[in-house]
Amino acid sequence: MDTKLLVTTTGLLLVGASCAPKQPEAEKAAEAAKPNIIFILCDDLGYGDLACYGQKYIETPNLDRMAAEGMRFTQAYAGSPVSAPSRASLMTGQHSGHSKVRGNREYWADSGEVAYGANKDYAVVGQMPYDTAHVIIPEIMKANGYTTGMFGKWAGGYEGSESTPDKRGIDEYYGYICQFQAHLYYPNFLNRYSKSLGDTAVIRIPLEQNIQHAMYGDDYRNRVQYSADLIHQEAMKWIEKQDGKQPFYGFFTYTLPHAELVQPEDSIVKYYMEKFQNDKTYPGSEGSRYNPVMHTHAQFAAMITRLDKYVGEIMQVLDEKGLAENTILMFSSDNGPHEEGGADPEFFGRDGQLRGLKRQCYEGGIRVPFIVRWPGKVKAGSVNDHIFAFYDIMPTFCDLIGEEDYVEKYRNPRLAEDYFDGISFAPTLLGQEGQQVHDFLYWEFEETDQIGIRMGDWKMVVVKGEPRLYNLAEDLHEDNDVAVQHPDIVAKMKEIIAAQHVESPDFKVTLP
């Protein structure tokens, strides 16, 4: 069945034409030749949290191997300093001055409660929906003949909303619709949408062993259904089903190493408990769903090594199935490191390379690790300083799969402005000439009332309307505000902000 893209009043829909002729053999062969893509997006991993980025306390042999077999970027940026808007930037190809989702807007607080055993949970969970009038990456992949799977955190629409995986180009989904629910690694339920199993919408899968025990306190430790493992197992099953006849796009949004700091106490955890003899404890925060933690350093380090183990298993199955050479494998983090739930970024980031954490537009909040492996196409062991942000991923994918003129093809004519802010970095990945560069990168974030803009080596952070200017070439840690010395640069950046910021009824920032 041929697939057609229709523009409707509600947005972009993929529909099948039942009377269409069968796909020609040449077209089938062309589809099969398209590269597979797996993007692994972890949660709150800092720029310096991997050994291949200089981390001294945490072992990440598989990600180090991925970097050795591919390209490691040194100036890659998330879409935002927090989860939901960063993921929105990646999905939509829009920066946070243009996108609908610019913060972690929740929809569960007034939804009522339902019972899971003796535990109470919210009747509806999730975040602000993506704009259905604007295309997102899975829809583009579906329109190009890909089968699509997403496993992990969605954060692009609450349960029952107009923007859930079943409605946005995902064939198979398993994980957390709601990022607040992901504060528990042993939750009451996870969400699923499976076309192959006949699901007609996103449903909840209760975790029966977990709900026999309390959500908070000592009894919580008796829960055994660990969400990170369950999500990874479903992702691995999905890869195992791929036979190379149809290209596949996998988006694995693992929640590690986000708080809470808890996991099965296996050999990984025990290794770090022995390594960090003088460890710290965390008393817990029931309202935030962070349980008390012993050995916080050991738990955090073990979570990253566990994530690294997942990456190793993904590479192994791609190698064993003979899919590696035609599969682009990407790895990154949604924003900088956090200090919630007992996490201690100061301890693990003792090199002091970058200033700032999650929720800040300083480098530490938005500069992230980014690794790409594509055997035979991406130069092994290469390190690249190309400057790009998450909203460049959509055009890069379009380039790599041969989708030309994607902006004109997917721009919604019903919108006065349907923004596409990215520039493909496929030429950099493939070692080709002609890489375009951004005149600037842009971020804004309501919760801390900050705006960030990078223009070459100049970086401006606007805090509650006050502009602060830094020269990253001389001051990577952003210690020395030189705004007074360079009023011309400040004035130019203010002009860019005025041009890029589109007012949002839901998210407000103070312009300089």
ZITAHU-V693361 format. One record per helix or strand. SS is the DSSP state (2 for helix, 1 for strand). FROM is the first residue (numbers start at 0). LEN is the number of residues. If there is no record, write none. Layout:
ss | from | len
SS | FROM | LEN
SS | FROM | LEN
This chain:
ss | from | len
1 | 2 | 6
1 | 10 | 6
2 | 24 | 9
1 | 35 | 7
2 | 50 | 3
2 | 60 | 8
1 | 70 | 7
2 | 82 | 10
1 | 105 | 1
1 | 112 | 4
1 | 118 | 4
1 | 126 | 1
2 | 136 | 7
1 | 146 | 7
2 | 164 | 3
1 | 171 | 5
2 | 180 | 3
1 | 188 | 6
1 | 202 | 4
2 | 209 | 3
2 | 217 | 5
2 | 226 | 15
1 | 247 | 6
2 | 266 | 9
1 | 281 | 1
1 | 284 | 1
2 | 285 | 3
1 | 289 | 1
1 | 292 | 1
2 | 295 | 25
2 | 323 | 3
1 | 326 | 7
2 | 344 | 4
2 | 362 | 4
1 | 366 | 7
1 | 381 | 3
1 | 387 | 2
2 | 389 | 12
2 | 405 | 5
2 | 425 | 5
1 | 440 | 5
1 | 449 | 6
1 | 457 | 6
1 | 465 | 6
2 | 486 | 14
